């Protein structure tokens, strides 16, 4: 019911205390891919459109987001077994892409109270368990601030590992950074053990670019991808770091 959803949104954070929610059931039309419910949720400058379906997401989309995500395989099985999904679109007036993503993430957290188990970012090719987006005691009641502080590569952009036939090591790259006006980043590591270090490296680099207004350019210890590196294709700019051998082992 719309009033129950509205109350849950208002309870999420004080900034959302005046939120409104409208839901519109869609009459059955006999087509298997038709939505069941459409709606609008709004607070402050934010307006979100939602389209709810009483059936699973396309399997290839789920796999592309869940398979590279950074949580245990048994939780991924929960995501693969989902039975319904809701698509969320930002339609508000805040022009900051981070604030748009924070609004979407907050509402995705609210949907946890209505059975949502995972939140997927199709452009970023990543996923996160939806309860992570719910308010927690350690956030001191300010979950919106916590969402603003998430590493970009955790949910708002994606961090994916690739094993490429004929190439040693593991490629690690981002997806979706163009939404922030930032380049995607890539690096070929010795193996999967370097993932945490590269995740933090990319996260710190993107945060620096976003907060400083500076730009990385090809030649600034980074280069553009080559034609042969088709697996590093990006919807925006892609910059590749060529590291010195053993650099991962030198990290604390």
ROKOL-291876 format. One line per 8 residues: their letters; for each residue x, y, z of N, C-alpha, C, O. Coordinates in steps of 0.2 Angstrom, whole numbers, padded with zeros to 4 digits. Layout:
<atoms>
A> X,Y,Z,X,Y,Z,X,Y,Z,X,Y,Z; ...
</atoms>
This chain:
<atoms>
XXXXXXXX> 0004,-0006,0000,0000,0000,0000,0004,0006,0000,0010,0007,0003; 0002,0012,-0004,0006,0018,-0004,0007,0021,0003,0013,0024,0004; 0002,0021,0007,0003,0024,0014,0009,0020,0018,0012,0024,0021; 0009,0014,0017,0014,0010,0021,0021,0012,0018,0026,0012,0022; 0022,0012,0011,0028,0014,0008,0030,0021,0010,0036,0022,0011; 0025,0026,0010,0027,0032,0012,0029,0033,0019,0034,0037,0020; 0026,0029,0023,0028,0030,0030,0035,0027,0031,0039,0029,0035; 0037,0022,0027,0044,0019,0028,0049,0023,0025,0055,0024,0028
XXXXXXXX> 0047,0027,0020,0052,0032,0017,0053,0038,0022,0059,0040,0023; 0048,0040,0025,0049,0045,0030,0053,0043,0036,0056,0047,0039; 0052,0037,0038,0056,0035,0044,0063,0034,0042,0067,0033,0047; 0065,0033,0036,0072,0032,0034,0077,0037,0037,0083,0035,0039; 0076,0043,0036,0080,0049,0038,0076,0055,0039,0071,0056,0036; 0078,0059,0044,0075,0066,0045,0074,0070,0039,0069,0073,0038; 0078,0070,0034,0078,0074,0028,0072,0071,0023,0070,0075,0019; 0070,0065,0025,0064,0062,0021,0058,0062,0024,0053,0059,0022
XXXXXXXX> 0057,0066,0030,0051,0066,0034,0045,0069,0030,0039,0067,0033; 0046,0072,0025,0040,0075,0021,0039,0071,0015,0036,0074,0010; 0042,0065,0014,0042,0062,0008,0034,0060,0006,0030,0059,0010; 0033,0059,0000,0027,0057,-0003,0028,0051,-0007,0033,0050,-0011; 0023,0047,-0008,0023,0041,-0012,0016,0040,-0015,0011,0040,-0012; 0017,0038,-0022,0011,0037,-0025,0012,0030,-0029,0017,0029,-0033; 0007,0026,-0029,0008,0019,-0033,0002,0018,-0037,-0004,0020,-0035; 0003,0015,-0043,-0003,0014,-0048,-0003,0007,-0050,0002,0006,-0054
XXXXXXXX> -0007,0003,-0048,-0007,-0004,-0051,-0009,-0004,-0058,-0013,0000,-0061; -0005,-0008,-0062,-0006,-0008,-0069,-0011,-0014,-0071,-0009,-0020,-0069; -0016,-0013,-0074,-0021,-0019,-0076,-0017,-0024,-0080,-0013,-0022,-0084; -0018,-0030,-0079,-0015,-0035,-0083,-0017,-0035,-0090,-0023,-0034,-0092; -0012,-0035,-0094,-0013,-0035,-0101,-0011,-0041,-0105,-0012,-0042,-0111; -0010,-0046,-0101,-0008,-0053,-0104,-0001,-0054,-0107,0000,-0059,-0110; 0003,-0049,-0106,0010,-0050,-0109,0014,-0051,-0103,0014,-0048,-0097; 0019,-0056,-0103,0023,-0058,-0098,0028,-0053,-0095,0030,-0054,-0089
XXXXXXXX> 0030,-0048,-0099,0035,-0044,-0097,0032,-0037,-0094,0035,-0032,-0093; 0025,-0037,-0093,0022,-0031,-0091,0023,-0029,-0084,0023,-0034,-0080; 0024,-0023,-0082,0024,-0022,-0075,0018,-0023,-0071,0012,-0023,-0074; 0018,-0024,-0064,0012,-0024,-0060,0010,-0018,-0057,0004,-0016,-0056; 0015,-0014,-0055,0014,-0007,-0052,0019,-0002,-0054,0025,-0004,-0056; 0017,0004,-0055,0021,0010,-0056,0020,0015,-0051,0015,0015,-0048; 0025,0019,-0050,0024,0024,-0044,0029,0030,-0044,0034,0030,-0048; 0028,0034,-0040,0033,0040,-0039,0034,0041,-0032,0029,0040,-0028
XXXXXXXX> 0040,0042,-0030,0042,0044,-0023,0046,0050,-0023,0050,0051,-0027; 0044,0055,-0019,0048,0062,-0019,0049,0064,-0012,0045,0063,-0007; 0055,0068,-0011,0056,0072,-0005,0061,0077,-0007,0066,0076,-0011; 0061,0083,-0004,0065,0088,-0006,0066,0089,-0014,0061,0089,-0017; 0072,0089,-0016,0073,0090,-0024,0072,0083,-0027,0073,0083,-0034; 0071,0078,-0024,0072,0071,-0027,0065,0068,-0029,0060,0069,-0025; 0065,0066,-0035,0059,0062,-0037,0062,0055,-0040,0066,0056,-0044; 0059,0050,-0038,0061,0043,-0041,0055,0040,-0044,0049,0040,-0041
XXXXXXXX> 0056,0037,-0050,0051,0033,-0053,0052,0026,-0052,0058,0024,-0052; 0047,0022,-0050,0048,0015,-0049,0043,0011,-0054,0037,0013,-0055; 0046,0006,-0056,0042,0001,-0060,0043,-0006,-0057,0049,-0009,-0058; 0038,-0009,-0055,0038,-0016,-0051,0035,-0021,-0056,0030,-0020,-0059; 0039,-0027,-0056,0037,-0032,-0060,0036,-0039,-0055,0040,-0040,-0050; 0031,-0043,-0056,0030,-0049,-0052,0034,-0055,-0055,0031,-0060,-0055; 0040,-0054,-0058,0043,-0059,-0061,0051,-0057,-0060,0052,-0051,-0059; 0055,-0062,-0061,0063,-0060,-0060,0065,-0056,-0066,0062,-0055,-0071
XXXXXXXX> 0071,-0053,-0065,0074,-0049,-0070,0077,-0054,-0075,0078,-0060,-0074; 0079,-0051,-0081,0082,-0055,-0086,0089,-0058,-0083,0093,-0055,-0080; 0090,-0065,-0084,0095,-0068,-0081,0102,-0066,-0082,0106,-0065,-0078; 0103,-0063,-0089,0109,-0061,-0091,0111,-0054,-0087,0117,-0053,-0086; 0106,-0050,-0086,0107,-0044,-0082,0109,-0046,-0075,0114,-0043,-0072; 0106,-0050,-0072,0107,-0052,-0065,0114,-0055,-0064,0118,-0053,-0060; 0116,-0059,-0069,0123,-0062,-0069,0128,-0057,-0070,0133,-0058,-0067; 0127,-0053,-0074,0132,-0047,-0076,0134,-0043,-0070,0139,-0041,-0069
XXXXXXXX> 0129,-0042,-0065,0129,-0038,-0059,0132,-0042,-0053,0136,-0040,-0049; 0129,-0048,-0052,0130,-0052,-0046,0136,-0056,-0047,0140,-0056,-0042; 0138,-0059,-0052,0144,-0063,-0053,0150,-0059,-0051,0154,-0062,-0047; 0151,-0053,-0053,0158,-0050,-0051,0157,-0046,-0044,0162,-0044,-0042; 0151,-0046,-0041,0151,-0043,-0034,0155,-0046,-0029,0156,-0052,-0029; 0156,-0042,-0024,0161,-0044,-0019,0158,-0046,-0012,0158,-0043,-0007; 0154,-0052,-0013,0151,-0055,-0007,0151,-0063,-0008,0152,-0065,-0014; 0149,-0066,-0003,0150,-0074,-0003,0145,-0077,-0008,0140,-0074,-0009
XXXXXXXX> 0148,-0082,-0011,0144,-0086,-0016,0137,-0088,-0014,0132,-0088,-0017; 0136,-0090,-0007,0129,-0092,-0005,0124,-0086,-0005,0118,-0087,-0006; 0127,-0080,-0004,0122,-0074,-0005,0120,-0073,-0012,0115,-0071,-0013; 0125,-0074,-0016,0124,-0073,-0023,0118,-0078,-0026,0114,-0076,-0030; 0118,-0084,-0023,0113,-0089,-0024,0106,-0086,-0022,0101,-0087,-0026; 0105,-0082,-0017,0099,-0079,-0015,0097,-0074,-0020,0091,-0074,-0022; 0102,-0070,-0023,0100,-0065,-0028,0098,-0069,-0035,0093,-0067,-0038; 0101,-0075,-0036,0099,-0078,-0042,0092,-0081,-0042,0088,-0082,-0047
XXXXXXXX> 0089,-0082,-0036,0083,-0085,-0034,0077,-0080,-0033,0072,-0082,-0032; 0079,-0074,-0035,0073,-0069,-0033,0067,-0070,-0038,0068,-0073,-0043; 0062,-0068,-0036,0055,-0069,-0039,0052,-0063,-0042,0047,-0063,-0045; 0054,-0057,-0040,0051,-0051,-0042,0057,-0045,-0042,0062,-0046,-0039; 0055,-0040,-0046,0060,-0034,-0046,0057,-0028,-0047,0052,-0027,-0049; 0061,-0022,-0045,0058,-0016,-0045,0064,-0012,-0049,0070,-0012,-0047; 0062,-0008,-0054,0067,-0004,-0057,0066,0003,-0055,0060,0006,-0054; 0072,0007,-0053,0071,0013,-0051,0075,0018,-0055,0080,0017,-0058
XXXXXXXX> 0072,0024,-0056,0075,0029,-0061,0075,0036,-0057,0070,0038,-0054; 0080,0040,-0058,0080,0046,-0055,0077,0051,-0059,0078,0052,-0065; 0072,0055,-0057,0068,0060,-0061,0068,0067,-0057,0063,0070,-0058; 0072,0068,-0053,0072,0074,-0049,0076,0080,-0051,0077,0080,-0057; 0078,0084,-0047,0080,0091,-0049,0087,0092,-0046,0090,0098,-0047; 0090,0087,-0043,0097,0088,-0040,0102,0086,-0046,0101,0080,-0048; 0106,0090,-0048,0111,0089,-0054,0117,0085,-0052,0121,0083,-0056; 0118,0084,-0046,0124,0081,-0043,0123,0073,-0044,0119,0071,-0041
XXXXXXXX> 0127,0070,-0048,0126,0063,-0049,0127,0059,-0043,0123,0054,-0042; 0131,0061,-0038,0132,0057,-0032,0125,0058,-0028,0123,0053,-0025; 0122,0064,-0027,0116,0065,-0024,0110,0061,-0027,0106,0058,-0024; 0110,0060,-0034,0105,0056,-0037,0106,0049,-0035,0101,0045,-0033; 0112,0046,-0035,0114,0039,-0033,0112,0038,-0025,0109,0033,-0024; 0113,0043,-0021,0112,0042,-0014,0104,0042,-0013,0102,0038,-0009; 0100,0046,-0017,0093,0045,-0016,0091,0039,-0019,0086,0036,-0015; 0093,0036,-0024,0091,0029,-0026,0093,0024,-0021,0089,0019,-0020
XXXXXXXX> 0099,0025,-0019,0102,0020,-0014,0097,0020,-0007,0096,0015,-0004; 0095,0026,-0005,0091,0026,0001,0085,0023,0000,0082,0019,0004; 0081,0024,-0006,0075,0021,-0007,0076,0013,-0008,0071,0010,-0006; 0081,0011,-0011,0083,0004,-0012,0083,0001,-0005,0081,-0005,-0004; 0086,0005,0000,0086,0002,0007,0079,0002,0010,0078,-0003,0013; 0075,0007,0009,0068,0006,0011,0065,0000,0008,0061,-0003,0012; 0066,-0002,0002,0063,-0008,-0001,0065,-0014,0003,0062,-0019,0002; 0070,-0014,0007,0072,-0020,0011,0066,-0022,0015,0065,-0028,0017
XXXXXXXX> 0063,-0017,0018,0057,-0018,0022,0051,-0021,0019,0046,-0024,0022; 0052,-0022,0012,0046,-0025,0008,0049,-0031,0004,0046,-0033,-0001; 0054,-0034,0007,0057,-0040,0004,0062,-0040,-0001,0065,-0045,-0003; 0065,-0034,-0002,0071,-0033,-0007,0077,-0036,-0004,0078,-0035,0002; 0080,-0040,-0008,0086,-0044,-0005,0093,-0041,-0008,0098,-0041,-0005; 0093,-0038,-0014,0099,-0036,-0017,0097,-0029,-0021,0091,-0029,-0024; 0102,-0025,-0022,0101,-0019,-0026,0107,-0020,-0031,0113,-0020,-0030; 0105,-0019,-0038,0109,-0020,-0043,0110,-0013,-0047,0105,-0009,-0047
XXXXXXXX> 0116,-0012,-0049,0118,-0006,-0053,0120,-0009,-0060,0125,-0011,-0061; 0115,-0009,-0065,0116,-0012,-0071,0122,-0008,-0075,0126,-0012,-0078; 0122,-0002,-0075,0127,0002,-0078,0134,0000,-0075,0139,0000,-0079; 0134,0000,-0069,0141,-0001,-0065,0142,-0009,-0065,0148,-0011,-0063; 0138,-0013,-0067,0139,-0020,-0067,0141,-0023,-0060,0146,-0026,-0059; 0137,-0020,-0055,0139,-0022,-0048,0132,-0023,-0044,0127,-0021,-0046; 0133,-0026,-0038,0127,-0027,-0034,0129,-0027,-0027,0135,-0028,-0025; 0124,-0026,-0022,0126,-0026,-0015,0119,-0028,-0011,0114,-0027,-0014
XXXXXXXX> 0120,-0032,-0006,0114,-0034,-0002,0110,-0028,0000,0113,-0024,0003; 0104,-0028,-0001,0100,-0022,0001,0100,-0020,0008,0100,-0014,0010; 0101,-0025,0013,0101,-0023,0020,0107,-0019,0022,0107,-0015,0027; 0112,-0019,0018,0118,-0014,0019,0116,-0007,0018,0119,-0003,0021; 0110,-0006,0014,0108,0001,0013,0103,0003,0018,0100,0009,0018; 0102,-0001,0023,0097,0001,0029,0101,0005,0034,0107,0004,0035; 0098,0009,0038,0101,0013,0043,0104,0008,0049,0100,0003,0050; 0110,0009,0051,0113,0005,0056,0115,0010,0062,0116,0016,0061
XXXXXXXX> 0116,0006,0068,0117,0010,0074,0124,0014,0073,0125,0020,0076; 0129,0011,0070,0135,0015,0069,0135,0021,0064,0140,0024,0064; 0130,0022,0061,0129,0028,0057,0126,0034,0060,0125,0039,0057; 0125,0033,0067,0123,0039,0071,0116,0042,0068,0115,0048,0069; 0112,0038,0065,0106,0040,0063,0106,0044,0056,0101,0047,0054; 0112,0045,0053,0113,0049,0047,0115,0044,0042,0121,0044,0039; 0110,0040,0039,0112,0035,0034,0113,0039,0027,0117,0036,0023; 0110,0045,0026,0112,0048,0020,0119,0050,0020,0122,0050,0014
XXXXXXXX> 0122,0052,0025,0129,0054,0025,0133,0048,0024,0138,0048,0021; 0131,0042,0027,0135,0036,0026,0134,0034,0018,0139,0031,0016; 0129,0035,0015,0128,0033,0008,0133,0038,0004,0136,0036,-0001; 0133,0044,0006,0138,0049,0002,0145,0047,0003,0149,0048,-0001; 0146,0043,0009,0153,0042,0010,0155,0035,0007,0161,0033,0008; 0151,0031,0004,0153,0025,0001,0158,0026,-0004,0157,0030,-0008; 0163,0021,-0005,0167,0021,-0011,0163,0021,-0017,0159,0017,-0018; 0165,0025,-0022,0161,0025,-0028,0161,0018,-0031,0156,0016,-0034
XXXXXXXX> 0166,0014,-0031,0167,0008,-0034,0163,0002,-0030,0163,-0003,-0032; 0160,0004,-0025,0156,-0001,-0021,0149,-0002,-0024,0147,-0008,-0025; 0146,0003,-0026,0139,0003,-0029,0138,0008,-0035,0135,0006,-0040; 0140,0014,-0034,0138,0019,-0039,0142,0018,-0045,0140,0020,-0051; 0148,0015,-0045,0152,0013,-0051,0154,0005,-0049,0153,0003,-0043; 0156,0002,-0054,0157,-0005,-0053,0165,-0007,-0053,0169,-0003,-0056; 0167,-0012,-0050,0174,-0015,-0049,0173,-0022,-0051,0171,-0026,-0048; 0176,-0024,-0057,0176,-0030,-0060,0183,-0033,-0061,0187,-0030,-0064
XXXXXXXX> 0183,-0040,-0060,0190,-0043,-0062,0188,-0048,-0068,0183,-0051,-0069; 0193,-0048,-0072,0193,-0051,-0079,0199,-0056,-0080,0205,-0053,-0079; 0198,-0062,-0081,0203,-0066,-0084,0203,-0066,-0091,0198,-0069,-0094; 0208,-0064,-0095,0208,-0064,-0102,0212,-0069,-0105,0218,-0070,-0103; 0209,-0073,-0109,0213,-0079,-0112,0219,-0076,-0116,0219,-0072,-0120; 0225,-0080,-0114,0231,-0078,-0117,0235,-0073,-0114,0241,-0071,-0116; 0232,-0070,-0108,0236,-0065,-0104,0237,-0067,-0097,0232,-0069,-0094; 0243,-0066,-0095,0244,-0068,-0088,0241,-0063,-0083,0240,-0057,-0085
XXXXXXXX> 0240,-0065,-0077,0237,-0061,-0072,0229,-0060,-0073,0226,-0063,-0076; 0227,-0055,-0069,0220,-0053,-0069,0219,-0046,-0070,0222,-0042,-0067; 0215,-0044,-0075,0213,-0037,-0076,0208,-0035,-0071,0203,-0039,-0070; 0209,-0029,-0069,0204,-0026,-0064,0202,-0019,-0067,0206,-0015,-0068; 0195,-0018,-0067,0193,-0012,-0070,0187,-0009,-0067,0183,-0013,-0064; 0185,-0003,-0069,0179,0000,-0066,0174,0000,-0072,0176,0000,-0078; 0167,0001,-0070,0162,0002,-0075,0158,0008,-0072,0157,0009,-0066; 0155,0012,-0077,0150,0017,-0075,0153,0024,-0072,0149,0028,-0070
XXXXXXXX> 0159,0025,-0072,0162,0031,-0070,0160,0037,-0074,0160,0043,-0071; 0158,0036,-0080,0156,0042,-0084,0150,0045,-0082,0149,0051,-0083; 0146,0042,-0078,0141,0045,-0075,0143,0051,-0070,0139,0056,-0069; 0149,0051,-0068,0152,0056,-0063,0156,0061,-0067,0159,0065,-0064; 0157,0060,-0074,0161,0064,-0078,0168,0062,-0076,0173,0066,-0077; 0169,0056,-0074,0176,0053,-0072,0178,0047,-0077,0174,0044,-0080; 0184,0046,-0078,0186,0040,-0082,0186,0034,-0079,0186,0033,-0073; 0184,0029,-0083,0185,0022,-0080,0193,0020,-0079,0197,0023,-0083
XXXXXXXX> 0194,0016,-0075,0201,0014,-0073,0202,0007,-0074,0198,0003,-0073; 0208,0005,-0076,0210,-0002,-0077,0217,-0004,-0075,0222,0001,-0076; 0219,-0009,-0073,0225,-0012,-0071,0226,-0019,-0071,0221,-0023,-0069; 0231,-0022,-0074,0232,-0029,-0074,0237,-0031,-0068,0242,-0029,-0068; 0234,-0035,-0064,0237,-0037,-0057,0240,-0044,-0058,0238,-0048,-0063; 0244,-0046,-0053,0247,-0053,-0054,0242,-0058,-0053,0242,-0063,-0056; 0237,-0057,-0048,0232,-0062,-0047,0226,-0059,-0043,0226,-0053,-0041; 0221,-0063,-0041,0215,-0061,-0037,0217,-0058,-0031,0213,-0054,-0028
XXXXXXXX> 0223,-0060,-0028,0224,-0058,-0021,0225,-0050,-0021,0225,-0047,-0015; 0226,-0047,-0026,0228,-0040,-0026,0221,-0036,-0027,0221,-0030,-0027; 0215,-0039,-0027,0209,-0036,-0028,0208,-0030,-0023,0205,-0025,-0025; 0209,-0032,-0016,0207,-0027,-0011,0212,-0020,-0012,0209,-0015,-0012; 0218,-0021,-0014,0222,-0016,-0015,0220,-0012,-0021,0220,-0005,-0020; 0219,-0015,-0026,0217,-0011,-0032,0210,-0008,-0031,0209,-0002,-0034; 0205,-0011,-0028,0199,-0008,-0026,0200,-0001,-0022,0197,0004,-0024; 0204,-0002,-0017,0206,0005,-0013,0209,0010,-0018,0208,0016,-0017
XXXXXXXX> 0214,0007,-0022,0218,0012,-0026,0213,0016,-0031,0213,0022,-0031; 0208,0012,-0034,0204,0015,-0039,0199,0020,-0035,0197,0025,-0037; 0196,0017,-0029,0192,0021,-0025,0195,0028,-0023,0192,0033,-0023; 0201,0028,-0021,0205,0034,-0019,0206,0038,-0024,0205,0045,-0024; 0208,0036,-0030,0209,0040,-0036,0203,0043,-0038,0203,0049,-0040; 0197,0040,-0039,0191,0043,-0041,0189,0048,-0036,0186,0053,-0038; 0189,0047,-0030,0187,0052,-0025,0192,0058,-0025,0189,0064,-0025; 0198,0057,-0027,0202,0063,-0028,0200,0067,-0034,0200,0073,-0033
XXXXXXXX> 0199,0064,-0039,0197,0067,-0045,0190,0071,-0044,0189,0076,-0046; 0185,0067,-0041,0179,0071,-0039,0179,0077,-0035,0176,0082,-0036; 0183,0076,-0030,0183,0081,-0025,0188,0087,-0027,0187,0093,-0024; 0193,0086,-0030,0198,0091,-0032,0196,0094,-0039,0199,0100,-0040; 0192,0091,-0043,0191,0094,-0050,0197,0093,-0054,0196,0096,-0060; 0202,0090,-0052,0208,0088,-0057,0206,0083,-0062,0200,0079,-0061; 0210,0082,-0067,0209,0076,-0072,0215,0072,-0073,0221,0075,-0073; 0215,0066,-0074,0220,0062,-0076,0220,0062,-0084,0215,0062,-0087
XXXXXXXX> 0226,0063,-0087,0226,0063,-0094,0231,0057,-0096,0236,0055,-0092; 0230,0054,-0102,0235,0049,-0104,0242,0052,-0104,0243,0058,-0107; 0247,0049,-0101,0253,0051,-0100,0255,0053,-0093,0261,0053,-0091; 0250,0054,-0089,0251,0055,-0082,0251,0048,-0078,0247,0047,-0074; 0256,0045,-0080,0257,0038,-0077,0251,0033,-0080,0251,0027,-0077; 0247,0036,-0084,0241,0032,-0086,0241,0032,-0094,0244,0037,-0097; 0238,0028,-0097,0238,0028,-0105,0231,0026,-0107,0227,0023,-0103; 0229,0028,-0113,0223,0025,-0116,0223,0018,-0117,0229,0015,-0119
XXXXXXXX> 0217,0015,-0118,0217,0008,-0119,0219,0007,-0127,0218,0011,-0131; 0222,0001,-0128,0224,0000,-0135,0218,-0004,-0139,0213,-0006,-0136; 0219,-0004,-0145,0213,-0008,-0149,0213,-0015,-0147,0207,-0018,-0147; 0218,-0018,-0145,0218,-0025,-0143,0215,-0026,-0137,0213,-0032,-0135; 0214,-0021,-0133,0211,-0022,-0126,0204,-0020,-0127,0201,-0016,-0123; 0200,-0024,-0131,0193,-0023,-0132,0189,-0025,-0125,0184,-0022,-0125; 0192,-0029,-0121,0188,-0030,-0115,0188,-0024,-0110,0185,-0025,-0105; 0192,-0019,-0112,0192,-0013,-0108,0187,-0007,-0111,0188,-0001,-0109
XXXXXXXX> 0183,-0009,-0115,0179,-0004,-0118,0174,-0001,-0113,0172,-0004,-0108; 0173,0005,-0114,0170,0009,-0109,0165,0014,-0112,0166,0016,-0118; 0159,0016,-0109,0155,0021,-0111,0157,0028,-0111,0154,0032,-0114; 0163,0029,-0107,0166,0035,-0107,0174,0034,-0108,0176,0030,-0113; 0178,0038,-0105,0185,0037,-0106,0188,0031,-0102,0185,0030,-0096; 0193,0028,-0104,0196,0022,-0101,0203,0024,-0100,0207,0025,-0105; 0206,0024,-0094,0213,0025,-0093,0216,0019,-0090,0213,0016,-0085; 0222,0017,-0092,0225,0010,-0090,0231,0012,-0086,0236,0016,-0089
XXXXXXXX> 0232,0009,-0080,0238,0010,-0077,0243,0004,-0078,0241,-0002,-0077; 0249,0005,-0080,0254,0000,-0081,0259,0000,-0075,0263,0005,-0074; 0258,-0005,-0071,0262,-0005,-0065,0269,-0008,-0065,0270,-0012,-0070; 0273,-0007,-0061,0280,-0010,-0060,0279,-0017,-0057,0274,-0018,-0053; 0283,-0022,-0059,0282,-0029,-0056,0283,-0028,-0049,0288,-0025,-0046; 0279,-0032,-0045,0279,-0033,-0038,0277,-0027,-0034,0277,-0027,-0028; 0273,-0022,-0037,0271,-0017,-0033,0265,-0019,-0028,0265,-0016,-0023; 0261,-0024,-0030,0256,-0026,-0025,0259,-0029,-0019,0257,-0028,-0013
XXXX> 0265,-0032,-0020,0268,-0035,-0014,0271,-0030,-0009,0273,-0032,-0004; 0272,-0024,-0012,0276,-0019,-0008,0271,-0015,-0004,0273,-0011,0000; 0264,-0016,-0005,0259,-0013,-0001,0259,-0016,0006,0260,-0022,0007; 0257,-0011,0011,0257,-0014,0018,0250,-0018,0019,0249,-0021,0024
</atoms>
